[in-house]
Amino acid sequence: MSKLSERRREIRSMDLPTAQQELARLRRQLFELRLQHQRGEVKNNRLFPQTKADIARLMYHIGELQHAARLEAEGALAGPEATGTGETTTAAEAAETTTDEANA
C-alpha cells in the first residue's frame, strides 16, 4: 500500500480534536519550511506540496466532521430509536429536510 493511501486512511480515522491538533502541527511545519527555504536550508522541495496537500485533506475532513456533528445536534441524523418509525435518515435526506425547514 502506498504512503498516500496510508496517510488518507490515517486522516479519515481521526476524530475532531486529533484532526485539529494535526492541522496545527502541519501548519507550523509549513511555516518552518518556509523559513528554512528563505535561509537556503531546504533539501527536499517536494515537502511543500506534500504538506499543503495534507493540510487540505485535514481541513476537508474537519469540515465533514463538523457538518456531521451539526446535523446530529439538530437531530437530523436521528436513528430509528429516535424517530420511532424504524426508518433511518440518510445524510442527504437530513440536509434536504433542514433546507426545506429553512425555506418554510
C-alpha positions in Angstrom: 0.0 0.0 0.0 1.3 3.4 -0.9 2.2 6.1 1.6 -0.5 8.3 0.2 -3.2 5.7 0.8 -2.0 5.1 4.3 -2.0 8.9 5.0 -5.5 9.2 3.7 -6.7 6.3 5.8 -5.0 7.8 8.9 -6.7 11.2 8.4 -10.1 9.6 7.9 -9.7 7.7 11.2 -9.0 10.9 13.2 -11.7 12.4 15.5 -12.2 16.1 15.6 -9.7 17.1 18.4 -7.0 14.9 16.9 -7.5 16.3 13.4 -7.4 19.9 14.7 -4.1 19.2 16.6 -2.6 17.6 13.5 -3.7 20.6 11.4 -2.0 23.0 13.8 1.1 20.8 13.7 1.2 20.7 9.9 0.6 24.5 9.6 3.5 25.0 11.9 5.6 22.6 9.9 4.8 24.5 6.7 5.8 27.8 8.4 9.1 26.3 9.5 9.7 25.0 5.9 9.2 28.5 4.5 11.7 29.9 7.0 14.2 27.2 6.1 13.6 27.8 2.4 14.5 31.5 2.9 17.7 30.5 4.6 18.5 28.0 1.9 18.3 25.0 4.2 15.6 23.0 2.4 17.0 19.9 0.7 13.7 18.4 -0.5 11.4 20.9 -2.2 8.7 18.2 -2.5 7.8 18.7 1.2 6.0 21.9 0.4 3.2 20.5 -1.8 3.0 17.3 0.3 2.4 19.4 3.4 -0.1 21.6 1.7 -2.0 18.6 0.4 -2.1 17.1 3.9 -3.4 20.4 5.3 -6.1 20.4 2.6 -7.1 16.8 3.4 -7.3 17.6 7.1 -9.4 20.7 6.5 -11.8 18.8 4.4 -12.1 16.0 7.0 -12.6 18.5 9.8 -15.4 20.2 7.7 -17.1 16.8 7.3 -16.8 16.1 11.0 -18.2 19.5 11.9 -21.1 19.1 9.4 -22.0 15.7 10.8 -21.8 17.0 14.3 -24.1 19.9 13.4 -26.6 17.6 11.7 -26.5 15.3 14.7 -27.0 18.2 17.1 -30.1 19.3 15.1 -31.5 15.8 15.3 -31.4 15.4 11.6 -29.3 12.2 11.7 -31.6 10.5 14.3 -31.5 6.8 14.2 -34.6 4.5 14.2 -34.9 4.7 18.0 -35.2 8.5 18.0 -37.8 8.7 15.2 -39.8 5.8 16.4 -40.7 4.8 12.8 -38.0 2.2 12.3 -36.6 4.2 9.4 -33.1 5.7 9.4 -32.5 9.1 7.9 -29.6 9.5 5.4 -27.4 12.5 5.3 -28.9 13.6 2.0 -32.4 13.4 3.4 -31.4 15.2 6.5 -29.8 18.0 4.5 -32.9 18.2 2.3 -35.1 18.3 5.4 -33.2 21.2 7.0 -33.2 23.1 3.7 -36.9 22.7 3.5 -37.4 23.8 7.0 -35.2 26.9 6.5 -37.2 27.8 3.4 -40.5 27.5 5.2 
